[in-house]
Amino acid sequence: MPGLIDSHVHINDPGRSDWEGFATATKAAAAGGFTTIADMPLNSIPPTTTVENLRVKTSVAHGKVFVDVAFWGGLIPSNASDLLPLVQNGVIGFKCFLCPSGVPEFPHVNEEHVEEALKILEGTGSLLAFHAELECGSTRMEIMEENPKKYSTYLHSRPSIMEVKAIDMITRLSAKYNVRTHIVHLSTADALPMIREARANGAQLTLETCHHYLTLTAEEIPDAHTEFKCAPPIRSAENRRKLWEAIQARDIDMIVSDHSPSTPGVKLLTYGKSRGDFMRAWGGISSVQFGLSLFWTHCESQGLTLVDLQRLLCQEPAKLLGIDGFKGRIAVGYDADFCVWDPEGTFTITSDIIHFQNKANPYMGKVVRGKVHATILRGLTAFQDGESFANPMGKLILRKTTKRAVQFH
């Protein structure tokens, strides 16, 4: 099938390369059948919020990538004047947070910042993606009295209303401007009705969810197992059922990993007083290598086919990133990117087969269906069965623009 595309990956290099680096992240992607990934702008130091910072990041990536890599820019309160230069120098869009991001160098924005950015981005063909949570704070005192090592405490701290309020703001603003907008990692089905309404009224709004929201449930998360922590949080089994229904109805456009690793210490997995504290641990799940298998394991039971998989993990992510003219399909004129895999093959996720840098993840020991045997990048074998990798031959995808003309380098 076509090479898979993951439009939501945190590589963290430079600055936090002990969390994840370009070589390890792209090796893991290649081992999972992914031929293109898009790097998120935060968790690296510096973040991708200026042209200078983009150049720092691409200089570190050069010669180290095993698959093709595109780059998101970031919107923060102080960089409105940097948006157009970043578009002109190659970012595929911008990501912003509507609540604290977890790292001080990437502060969140408010409605005024968002509206200013939308005005600037009109006519550029770029897009603005949102971490869609707005803080409520109404339950903060109650939460402080709860056991921080219970997952229910963390879930209580980030209720669905945070996403609903944020998405209400996003849909309202997206109706006012001729700019593509995108909601990353939707976790709650409660926001789906307002998204449907906004689209029916003409909003250029797309939507992704993640493998962890479709595979895991809050009810099954053990105490102190912070490898399950992410933001927004994993919610109930009933909520998961509604997300699958939204995929069947094509309300959700694509499935991504939101691969967001950290060291065992930051994740509070090492022994000590704070071990297993959901309220203090880093919120991120690592899965860029296993997206195909995690999704395919459930497809048959959900009435989905290979055609759906190709749309959700290839075609729509390519369209989001603006690379659908040469990625995401098997067709004349497209890059010869292929994932060669056995839909009936099964395997167990164990640390010895993981290629991303920090191995902790909530899928350890899980048996999954769909085994990748080879990954072909522009006609050359990037990965083949097990440990066999070619030299890093990935390219950096920079969407160069001059006025309305677009070229890829």
PyMOL commands that set and color helices and strands:
alter all, ss='L'
color gray80, all
select helices_A, chain A and resi 22-31+51-61+80-88+111-121+140-144+151-157+160-174+189-200+211-215+218-220+226-228+237-248+291-302+306-321+351-353
alter helices_A, ss='H'
color red, helices_A
select strands_A, chain A and resi 4-9+34-39+68-71+73-74+89-90+94-97+127-131+180-183+205-210+254-256+338-348+367-377+380-384+388-389+396-397+399-402+405-408
alter strands_A, ss='S'
color yellow, strands_A
deselect
rebuild
show_as cartoon
